[in-house]
Amino acid sequence: MNFEAGIRFIVFLVIFGVTNYLIMLRRYENDIKKKKYLQQEKISRLYPKGSFIF
């Protein structure tokens, strides 16, 4: 394997790693939003509309 091929391979690995990181970050942020929404839904079921807490 010559020097140029090694450099290309390293660049490929870096680009692949950055792309994978960005995809996983987006997925993680979406999961956090879903969990927050589900938590709010569960809490809202505990206190139905029209009920008052003293």
Secondary structure, 3 states (H helix, E strand, C coil): CCHHHHHHHHHHHHHHHHHHHHHHHHHHHHHHHHHHHHHHHHHHHHCCCCCCCC
